[in-house]
Amino acid sequence: MKASHIALLSDFGTNDPFVASMKGVILSKNPKVSIIDITHNIPPQDIKTCAFYLMVTMEYMPKNTLFLAVVDPYVGTGRAALWIKTKNYQFLTPDNGIISWIEEKEKIIEARALNNSSIFLDKISMTFHGRDILSPAAAQIAKGLSEEKIGPVFSDYRKFPYPHPVRIGNKVVGEIIAVDRFGNAITNITREYITINSVFTVGEKTISGLKPTYASVAEKSALCVIGAYDYLEFSVRNGDFAKEYGVKSGDKVEAIVEI
């Protein structure tokens, strides 16, 4: 399936030439494809945050986009590389769970192990498969390489379950699923679980009620808000909630739904 766009997602940052090297390989092999940078500021080796940002951004990308997501703490160890197809998108990733949550948006139709070395670079680094294996493969797949030439059908790929919130009586229990660059602590609790009058707790901090915007409270005050992707966030206006309150991904969150 051809792709006009390749969307990149990684933990490489922008201080080093890693991202540019990947783009250079892609455009050398497929100069007509456009490249979209989702983010390269995933926390280092943080596969779950990568899975989250892949899940919440995929529906905003053009149909037939090929996602190339590289957070690869096991690079060079023999872990597989993976190609996934859904109804509207394709994905290339290391087989380490990055694709775990895309089925919250679209069902996986087909999966293949990427093992066609004829579409890789001739020289392969043990520490940079994103450049030497995944990028040239992405370029060829975007040009319309047949699925059979990608590699064999592969169903035993790695996945970890999505942490859906749990409703227990008048309480919803969830967790922090990501922390963005502003220090907003994003939970897995969506709008339908709570009300504007709910009371929210993470760690030692409790906040009453939802606010409509970050600017609804005084400067440096804490608040809860439904963020851009429709998840409950703990925030500080023009501040850093995660840093101020010592919150991190995986921390338990509780909401009392009605008072």
Backbone torsions as a table, in degrees:
resi	resn	phi	psi	omega
1	MET	NA	118.7	-179.2
2	LYS	-65.5	154.4	177.2
3	ALA	-136.4	129.1	177.2
4	SER	-82.3	-19.0	-175.1
5	HIS	-132.1	140.3	170.1
6	ILE	-116.8	122.6	-178.8
7	ALA	-103.9	123.5	-175.4
8	LEU	-100.2	141.2	179.6
9	LEU	-146.2	124.3	-176.0
10	SER	-157.7	175.0	173.6
11	ASP	-108.0	21.5	-173.9
12	PHE	-77.7	-16.6	-175.3
13	GLY	68.6	-171.9	-179.3
14	THR	-125.4	6.8	179.0
15	ASN	-80.0	-23.8	-176.3
16	ASP	-112.1	167.6	-174.7
17	PRO	-85.3	16.9	-175.3
18	PHE	-62.6	-49.8	-177.5
19	VAL	-64.9	-44.2	179.6
20	ALA	-61.1	-37.1	178.4
21	SER	-63.4	-42.3	177.6
22	MET	-63.6	-45.0	179.0
23	LYS	-62.5	-40.2	179.4
24	GLY	-61.4	-42.2	177.8
25	VAL	-63.5	-46.8	-179.0
26	ILE	-59.2	-48.8	-175.5
27	LEU	-73.8	-25.3	174.3
28	SER	-67.5	-34.1	-178.8
29	LYS	-89.5	-26.2	-175.1
30	ASN	-147.0	76.7	-173.5
31	PRO	-66.9	-13.1	-177.5
32	LYS	-89.1	-13.3	-176.7
33	VAL	-76.9	147.2	173.9
34	SER	-98.4	148.5	-176.9
35	ILE	-116.7	129.4	177.4
36	ILE	-110.5	127.4	174.9
37	ASP	-93.8	111.3	175.5
38	ILE	-74.6	-60.5	170.6
39	THR	-167.5	152.0	171.9
40	HIS	-121.7	20.3	-178.1
41	ASN	-113.3	27.0	168.6
42	ILE	-58.9	136.2	176.3
43	PRO	-53.9	139.6	-175.3
44	PRO	-51.4	130.7	177.3
45	GLN	63.9	15.8	-175.1
46	ASP	-92.3	86.3	-175.2
47	ILE	-65.2	-37.6	-177.3
48	LYS	-69.0	-38.3	175.9
49	THR	-64.9	-38.8	175.9
50	CYS	-61.0	-44.6	178.7
51	ALA	-60.1	-38.6	-179.8
52	PHE	-66.5	-49.1	-178.0
53	TYR	-67.9	-31.2	173.8
54	LEU	-64.1	-45.3	-179.3
55	MET	-61.4	-45.5	-171.9
56	VAL	-82.5	-15.6	179.8
57	THR	-100.4	-18.3	-170.9
58	MET	-59.4	-37.4	-176.4
59	GLU	-70.4	-14.1	179.1
60	TYR	-92.5	-4.8	179.2
61	MET	-87.8	153.4	178.3
62	PRO	-58.9	147.9	175.6
63	LYS	-55.7	144.8	-179.4
64	ASN	72.9	12.1	172.6
65	THR	-62.3	141.1	172.0
66	LEU	-101.7	117.9	178.9
67	PHE	-89.5	128.9	174.8
68	LEU	-115.8	103.3	-174.6
69	ALA	-113.9	123.2	-176.4
70	VAL	-130.7	99.9	162.0
71	VAL	-128.3	111.5	-158.8
72	ASP	-137.4	67.2	-178.7
73	PRO	-65.4	-15.9	-179.1
74	TYR	-103.6	18.1	-177.4
75	VAL	-56.0	136.1	177.6
76	GLY	84.4	-0.6	-175.3
77	THR	-94.1	-2.9	-178.2
78	GLY	102.0	-0.6	175.9
79	ARG	-63.5	148.6	-177.3
80	ALA	-72.8	162.5	165.2
81	ALA	-105.4	148.7	-165.0
82	LEU	-130.3	136.3	170.1
83	TRP	-114.2	131.9	-178.3
84	ILE	-127.6	142.6	174.6
85	LYS	-125.4	133.9	169.3
86	THR	-115.5	-172.0	-178.5
87	LYS	-58.5	-42.5	-171.9
88	ASN	-114.3	-8.2	-170.7
89	TYR	-141.0	164.1	170.7
90	GLN	-125.3	155.6	-177.1
91	PHE	-139.2	137.0	170.9
92	LEU	-122.9	124.2	-178.7
93	THR	-151.8	162.5	162.8
94	PRO	-63.6	151.5	179.0
95	ASP	-84.5	78.7	-178.4
96	ASN	-136.8	10.9	177.3
97	GLY	106.3	-1.7	-179.2
98	ILE	-56.1	-34.7	-176.3
99	ILE	-85.7	8.4	-171.0
100	SER	-55.2	-36.6	-169.3
101	TRP	-107.6	5.9	-179.3
102	ILE	-66.3	-23.1	179.2
103	GLU	-74.0	-5.9	167.4
104	GLU	-67.4	-17.4	-179.2
105	LYS	-113.7	-45.7	-178.5
106	GLU	-144.7	141.9	-179.8
107	LYS	-70.8	138.2	174.0
108	ILE	-73.0	125.9	-178.8
109	ILE	-93.8	-39.1	-175.1
110	GLU	-152.4	146.9	176.3
111	ALA	-137.2	139.6	178.2
112	ARG	-137.2	146.5	171.4
113	ALA	-79.6	129.7	179.7
114	LEU	-82.5	104.8	-178.2
115	ASN	-137.2	14.7	178.9
116	ASN	-84.0	91.7	-174.1
117	SER	-67.3	-12.9	179.4
118	SER	-69.9	-16.5	178.3
119	ILE	-103.2	6.7	175.5
120	PHE	-90.2	168.5	170.1
121	LEU	-67.3	154.3	-178.7
122	ASP	-64.5	-39.1	179.8
123	LYS	-105.6	122.8	-175.1
124	ILE	-117.5	121.2	175.4
125	SER	-78.0	142.2	176.5
126	MET	-72.9	-11.7	-176.1
127	THR	-115.8	2.6	-177.0
128	PHE	-144.6	64.1	177.2
129	HIS	-68.6	-23.0	177.2
130	GLY	-58.2	-40.7	179.0
131	ARG	-80.1	-45.1	-165.3
132	ASP	-91.6	-21.3	-179.5
133	ILE	-118.1	-56.4	-172.5
134	LEU	-71.7	-40.1	-178.3
135	SER	-66.5	-50.1	177.5
136	PRO	-64.0	-34.2	176.4
137	ALA	-65.0	-41.3	178.3
138	ALA	-60.2	-42.4	-179.7
139	ALA	-60.3	-43.3	-178.7
140	GLN	-72.5	-39.9	178.1
141	ILE	-63.5	-40.9	178.9
142	ALA	-64.2	-26.7	177.0
143	LYS	-78.8	-9.7	176.2
144	GLY	111.9	19.4	176.3
145	LEU	-52.7	132.5	-177.9
146	SER	-65.2	149.9	-176.3
147	GLU	-60.9	-36.0	-179.2
148	GLU	-63.4	-27.5	-179.2
149	LYS	-84.6	-7.1	175.8
150	ILE	-72.9	-44.3	-178.7
151	GLY	156.7	-178.1	-175.5
152	PRO	-73.8	153.8	173.2
153	VAL	-57.0	138.8	-172.1
154	PHE	-142.1	114.8	-177.6
155	SER	-108.2	-10.3	-174.5
156	ASP	-95.3	40.8	-179.2
157	TYR	-80.5	159.9	-173.9
158	ARG	-81.1	134.5	176.7
159	LYS	-142.7	148.6	168.7
160	PHE	-122.9	146.8	-172.1
161	PRO	-68.9	147.7	174.4
162	TYR	-73.6	134.7	-176.5
163	PRO	-84.8	78.5	178.7
164	HIS	-63.4	142.9	175.1
165	PRO	-62.2	155.5	179.9
166	VAL	-118.4	127.3	177.2
167	ARG	-94.4	123.1	178.4
168	ILE	-126.7	99.1	-177.1
169	GLY	61.3	-120.6	-178.8
170	ASN	-93.7	12.9	-175.9
171	LYS	-122.9	142.5	172.0
172	VAL	-115.8	131.2	178.9
173	VAL	-112.6	126.4	178.4
174	GLY	-140.1	-153.7	-179.1
175	GLU	-155.8	162.8	171.2
176	ILE	-74.8	126.7	-175.0
177	ILE	-106.7	-19.3	177.1
178	ALA	-166.0	156.5	172.5
179	VAL	-124.3	122.2	-177.0
180	ASP	-85.9	179.7	-173.0
181	ARG	-68.8	-15.2	176.4
182	PHE	-87.7	-4.4	-176.7
183	GLY	86.4	8.5	174.6
184	ASN	-70.0	129.2	179.4
185	ALA	-93.5	107.2	-174.1
186	ILE	-90.1	128.8	-179.0
187	THR	-99.1	174.1	174.1
188	ASN	-93.1	10.8	-178.0
189	ILE	-92.5	120.8	-179.1
190	THR	-97.5	170.0	-170.8
191	ARG	-53.5	-38.4	-172.7
192	GLU	-69.6	-13.7	-179.4
193	TYR	-83.9	-15.9	-167.1
194	ILE	-134.6	175.1	175.9
195	THR	-127.6	173.5	179.6
196	ILE	-68.9	-14.4	-178.5
197	ASN	-103.9	4.7	-179.7
198	SER	-64.1	159.4	178.7
199	VAL	-116.2	130.2	-169.9
200	PHE	-119.1	139.3	-179.9
201	THR	-134.5	132.8	168.6
202	VAL	-137.4	129.2	-175.3
203	GLY	58.9	-128.4	180.0
204	GLU	-95.6	4.0	-174.8
205	LYS	-103.9	128.1	175.9
206	THR	-119.7	135.3	-179.0
207	ILE	-130.2	131.8	-179.8
208	SER	-96.6	126.5	172.2
209	GLY	82.2	156.8	174.9
210	LEU	-96.6	143.3	172.2
211	LYS	-106.4	150.9	-178.7
212	PRO	-75.8	-28.5	-177.4
213	THR	-144.1	164.3	175.2
214	TYR	-63.2	-30.3	-176.2
215	ALA	-84.3	9.0	-179.0
216	SER	-80.8	-5.1	179.9
217	VAL	-125.5	170.2	179.3
218	ALA	-68.7	157.6	177.4
219	GLU	-51.2	132.7	176.9
220	LYS	70.7	10.4	176.5
221	SER	-88.1	148.0	177.6
222	ALA	-82.5	150.0	178.5
223	LEU	-155.4	167.3	168.9
224	CYS	-117.0	141.2	-175.0
225	VAL	-149.0	153.1	169.5
226	ILE	-85.8	118.0	-172.8
227	GLY	-83.8	-169.3	-171.3
228	ALA	-61.4	-27.6	-177.9
229	TYR	-104.9	16.8	175.7
230	ASP	72.4	25.5	174.2
231	TYR	-109.5	147.6	174.1
232	LEU	-62.8	132.5	176.6
233	GLU	-123.2	143.8	165.9
234	PHE	-97.6	126.6	-172.6
235	SER	-138.8	164.2	167.3
236	VAL	-125.3	127.8	-179.1
237	ARG	-61.8	121.5	-178.6
238	ASN	53.1	35.1	177.8
239	GLY	-143.3	-167.0	-175.0
240	ASP	-126.8	98.2	-176.3
241	PHE	-62.6	-46.9	-175.5
242	ALA	-59.4	-42.6	179.8
243	LYS	-70.5	-43.5	-176.1
244	GLU	-65.7	-35.9	-174.8
245	TYR	-110.4	8.9	175.2
246	GLY	63.9	38.7	-175.8
247	VAL	-98.3	145.7	179.3
248	LYS	-143.9	166.9	177.3
249	SER	-58.2	139.6	-179.5
250	GLY	96.1	-15.1	-179.6
251	ASP	-66.7	142.4	-178.7
252	LYS	-70.9	140.9	176.8
253	VAL	-125.4	138.2	174.8
254	GLU	-125.0	141.6	174.6
255	ALA	-127.7	126.1	168.5
256	ILE	-87.1	115.3	-167.8
257	VAL	-69.1	-50.3	-178.2
258	GLU	-128.2	135.5	176.9
259	ILE	-103.4	NA	NA
